[in-house]
């Protein structure tokens, strides 16, 4: 994993040695969705389970059913696990393809910024709240029906990306550049209009909005350190007596402190340049997997020292 320098606080460069192209949580979410979709495809081919068509078993127990049940006597009523299981069910190849494509495109940086554990809680919270919104709010505007798809969680990721990177350009159809803050805002406005009007069709627009709201609130709370305290059970950090020298525009402000370094030469001489670079690589890997907030003060100091050594000629 290689270090790189960012000259503009709002600049981001995805490199082969930078953020992972498939962070662990996104990788396993995509694998799970594809596996379930294969199971759905097998079920649609007419396979049975204990004499019951497999397709009907999936529909009965794993779609998100509203209450009151629109088809009593034939299908099961709402079950609590359906708030999670419906996120892995999809209605056709294009449905799963676009959901997973958007999750991958926008989720890479969100997971890398939040850290994998934080992102996992975030994604499933967005999906569950999306499901609850569809159960309790959507019936005010349209007839209830079974719901499926990962779109609620994906919309949470889209909004999180837009808040973290408002001025990042997103290329529509790979041709038209639009800033993320404008693109996602337009999408949310369209979802709101379709959700409360008669133009909603069979798409769960209210569920999308529920996931989007979680995306916005989660990032705002994460910037204040609330999410880390909740997930890690950490006490409020005491104020440092050192002076902050740099901040980033990510989900949490990355603060580098001028720490005394009396043992720096000793560390380098004992480990050699290769050992020192290995330490840097381990720290960067830790940021990629778990987020900057998990670094110790010693690791922050080492990272700061390494960043000061990098010259424009070192950038790959």
C-alpha positions in Angstrom: 0.0 0.0 0.0 1.6 3.3 -1.1 1.4 6.7 0.4 0.2 9.6 -1.7 0.1 13.4 -1.2 -3.1 15.5 -1.5 -2.4 19.1 -2.3 -5.9 20.3 -2.2 -8.0 19.4 1.0 -10.9 18.5 -1.3 -8.9 16.4 -3.7 -9.1 12.6 -3.7 -7.2 10.2 -5.9 -8.1 6.5 -6.0 -4.9 4.6 -6.6 -4.1 0.9 -6.8 -2.3 1.3 -3.5 -4.9 3.5 -2.0 -8.5 2.6 -1.0 -9.4 -1.0 -1.7 -11.5 -1.6 -4.8 -13.5 -4.1 -2.8 -13.5 -3.2 0.9 -14.6 -6.2 3.0 -18.2 -5.2 3.9 -19.1 -4.2 0.3 -17.5 -7.4 -1.0 -19.5 -9.6 1.2 -22.7 -7.7 0.7 -22.3 -8.1 -3.1 -21.4 -11.8 -2.7 -24.5 -12.4 -0.5 -26.8 -10.6 -2.9 -25.6 -12.5 -5.9 -25.9 -15.8 -4.0 -29.5 -15.1 -3.0 -30.3 -14.0 -6.6 -29.0 -17.3 -7.9 -31.2 -19.0 -5.4 -34.2 -16.9 -6.7 -33.3 -17.9 -10.2 -33.3 -21.6 -9.3 -36.7 -21.1 -7.5 -38.1 -19.4 -10.6 -37.1 -22.5 -12.6 -39.8 -24.5 -10.7 -37.8 -26.2 -7.9 -39.7 -27.2 -4.8 -38.9 -27.4 -1.1 -40.8 -30.0 1.0 -43.4 -30.1 -1.8 -43.8 -26.4 -1.8 -42.6 -24.3 -4.7 -39.3 -22.7 -3.6 -40.4 -19.4 -5.2 -43.4 -19.3 -2.9 -41.3 -20.0 0.2 -39.0 -17.1 -0.6 -41.9 -14.8 -1.3 -43.8 -15.9 1.8 -41.0 -15.6 4.3 -38.3 -13.3 3.0 -40.0 -10.4 1.2 -41.0 -7.5 3.4 -44.8 -7.9 3.9 -46.9 -5.0 5.1 -49.6 -5.1 7.7 -52.5 -5.5 7.3 -51.6 -8.4 5.0 -53.0 -7.7 1.5 -53.3 -11.5 0.9 -54.3 -13.1 4.2 -54.4 -16.9 4.3 -51.9 -17.3 1.4 -48.8 -15.5 2.6 -47.3 -15.0 6.0 -47.8 -11.8 7.9 -44.9 -9.5 8.7 -42.0 -11.1 10.4 -39.2 -9.1 12.0 -36.4 -10.7 10.1 -38.0 -9.5 6.9 -36.5 -6.1 7.6 -33.1 -7.5 6.8 -34.0 -10.4 4.4 -35.8 -8.2 1.9 -32.5 -6.3 1.3 -31.1 -9.4 -0.4 -34.0 -10.1 -2.6 -34.3 -8.7 -6.2 -36.7 -8.7 -9.0 -34.7 -9.4 -12.0 -31.1 -9.0 -13.3 -31.2 -5.2 -13.9 -32.6 -4.6 -10.4 -29.7 -6.3 -8.7 -27.2 -5.1 -11.3 -27.8 -1.4 -10.7 -28.2 -1.7 -6.9 -24.8 -3.5 -6.7 -23.2 -1.2 -9.2 -24.2 1.9 -7.2 -23.3 0.3 -3.9 -19.8 -0.5 -5.3 -19.2 2.9 -7.1 -20.2 5.1 -4.2 -19.7 2.7 -1.3 -16.0 2.2 -1.8 -15.0 5.6 -0.4 -17.8 5.7 2.2 -16.6 2.4 3.7 -12.9 3.5 3.5 -13.8 6.8 5.2 -16.0 5.4 8.0 -14.2 2.1 8.5 -15.7 -1.3 7.9 -17.5 -1.9 11.2 -19.0 1.6 11.1 -20.1 1.1 7.5 -21.7 -2.3 8.2 -23.8 -0.8 10.9 -24.6 2.2 8.7 -25.7 0.2 5.7 -28.0 -2.2 7.5 -29.4 0.6 9.7 -30.3 2.5 6.5 -31.9 -0.6 5.0 -33.9 -1.4 8.2 -35.2 2.2 8.5 -36.1 2.2 4.8 -38.2 -0.9 5.5 -39.9 0.7 8.5 -40.6 3.8 6.4 -42.2 1.6 3.8 -44.3 -0.2 6.4 -45.6 2.9 8.3 -45.4 5.9 5.9 -45.8 4.5 2.4 -49.4 3.2 3.0 -50.4 6.9 3.5 -49.7 7.5 -0.2 -50.2 4.1 -2.0 -51.6 0.6 -1.5 -49.3 -1.6 0.5 -47.5 -4.6 -1.1 -44.5 -6.8 -0.6 -41.1 -5.0 -0.8 -37.7 -6.3 -1.9 -34.4 -4.9 -2.9 -31.2 -3.2 -1.5 -32.2 0.3 -2.7 -32.9 1.6 0.8 -29.4 0.9 2.0 -28.0 2.1 -1.4 -29.7 5.4 -1.1 -28.2 5.9 2.3 -24.8 5.3 0.7 -25.5 7.8 -2.0 -26.4 10.5 0.4 -23.4 9.8 2.6 -21.1 10.0 -0.4 -22.7 13.4 -1.4 -22.2 14.8 2.1 -18.6 13.6 2.3 -17.7 14.7 -1.2 -20.2 17.4 -2.3 -18.0 18.7 -5.1 -16.9 15.4 -6.5 -17.9 15.0 -10.2 -20.0 12.0 -11.1 -20.2 11.1 -14.7 -23.8 10.3 -15.9 -23.7 7.6 -18.6 -19.9 8.0 -18.3 -20.2 11.3 -20.3 -21.9 14.1 -18.4 -20.0 15.4 -15.3 -22.3 16.6 -12.4 -21.3 17.4 -8.9 -22.4 14.8 -6.4 -24.3 17.4 -4.3 -26.5 18.4 -7.2 -27.0 14.9 -8.6 -28.0 13.3 -5.3 -30.3 16.3 -4.5 -32.1 15.9 -7.8 -32.5 12.2 -7.1 -33.9 12.8 -3.6 -36.4 15.4 -4.9 -37.6 13.0 -7.6 -38.1 10.3 -5.0 -40.0 12.7 -2.8 -42.3 13.7 -5.6 -42.9 10.2 -6.8 -43.4 8.9 -3.3 -46.2 11.3 -2.4 -47.9 11.4 -5.8 -49.6 8.9 -8.0 -46.5 8.5 -10.1 -44.9 6.1 -7.7 -45.6 2.9 -9.7 -44.3 -0.3 -8.1 -41.1 1.3 -6.8 -40.7 1.8 -3.0 -39.9 5.5 -3.2 -40.6 6.1 0.5 -38.2 3.3 1.4 -35.5 5.1 -0.6 -36.2 8.3 1.3 -36.0 6.5 4.6 -32.5 5.2 3.7 -31.5 8.6 2.5 -32.4 10.2 5.8 -30.3 7.7 7.7 -27.4 8.5 5.4 -27.6 12.2 6.2 -28.1 11.8 10.0 -25.4 9.1 10.3 -22.7 11.2 8.7 -23.6 14.3 10.7 -23.4 12.2 13.9 -20.2 10.5 12.8 -18.5 13.9 12.3 -19.3 14.7 16.0 -17.8 11.4 17.1 -21.2 10.0 18.3 -21.0 6.9 16.1 -17.6 5.9 17.3 -18.5 6.3 20.9 -21.6 4.2 20.4 -19.9 1.4 18.5 -16.6 1.3 20.5 -18.0 2.2 23.9 -15.3 4.9 24.2 -15.4 7.8 26.6 -15.3 11.3 25.4 -11.6 12.0 24.5 -9.8 14.6 26.6 -8.7 17.7 24.8 -5.1 17.6 23.6 -2.6 20.2 24.5 -1.0 20.0 21.1 -1.9 22.2 18.2 -3.9 20.8 15.3 -2.0 21.4 12.0 -4.3 19.9 9.4 -7.9 18.8 8.8 -9.6 16.9 6.1 -13.1 17.2 4.6 -14.0 13.5 5.3 -16.6 12.1 7.7 -14.5 12.7 10.7 -11.9 15.5 10.8 -8.5 14.0 10.6 -6.2 15.9 13.1 -2.5 15.6 13.0 -0.6 16.7 16.1 2.9 17.9 16.6 4.2 15.3 19.0 7.6 15.1 20.5 9.8 12.6 18.7 12.9 11.9 20.8 12.9 8.2 19.8 12.4 8.7 16.1 16.0 8.1 15.1 16.2 5.1 17.4 13.1 3.6 15.8 14.4 4.1 12.3 17.9 2.8 13.1 16.6 -0.3 14.7 14.1 -1.2 12.0 15.9 0.2 8.9 14.2 2.0 6.0 12.4 -1.1 5.0 11.0 -1.6 8.5 9.9 2.0 8.6 8.1 1.8 5.3 6.5 -1.4 6.5 5.1 0.4 9.5 3.7 3.1 7.2 2.1 0.4 5.0 0.5 -1.2 8.1 -0.9 2.2 9.2 -2.4 2.9 5.8 -3.9 -0.5 5.7 -5.5 0.1 9.1 -7.0 3.4 7.9 -8.4 1.6 4.8 -10.0 -1.2 6.8 -11.1 0.6 10.0 -10.9 4.4 9.4 -8.6 7.1 10.6 -10.2 7.4 14.1 -8.9 4.0 15.1 -5.2 5.1 14.9 -3.2 5.5 18.1 -1.4 8.8 18.8 2.0 7.0 18.0 0.6 5.9 14.6 -0.7 9.4 13.9 2.7 10.8 14.7 4.5 8.3 12.4 2.0 9.1 9.6 2.5 12.8 10.0 6.3 12.4 9.9 6.0 10.3 6.7 3.8 12.9 5.0 6.4 15.6 5.7 9.0 13.5 4.0 7.1 13.0 0.8 8.0 15.4 -2.0 6.1 16.0 -5.3 8.7 13.7 -7.0 7.6 10.8 -4.7 4.0 10.9 -5.9 3.0 8.0 -8.1 
